[in-house]
């Protein structure tokens, strides 16, 4: 199963994109240790927001945030797939 919110989708209908992300995040309750996945993302997001404040340079934390988000999506996809297998 593939999951993605593209730039066009996020810009064209931000509310729908947020709802899609929220729906995906409902799977956090199924992870063994959701805090170990979510907290690093929140820290990276805070650092990214702070680095944008008044700056016109490349964001140095973006690769770490991207990797953290990718890991979270992989784990949530695994939870969904496992749930589909057990329900079948």
Buried (B, 14 or more C-beta within 10 A) or exposed (E): EEEEBEEEEBEEEEEEBEEBBEEBEEBBEBBEEBEEBBEBBEBBBEBBEEBEEEEEEEBEBEEBBEEBBEEBBEBBBBBBEEEEEEEE
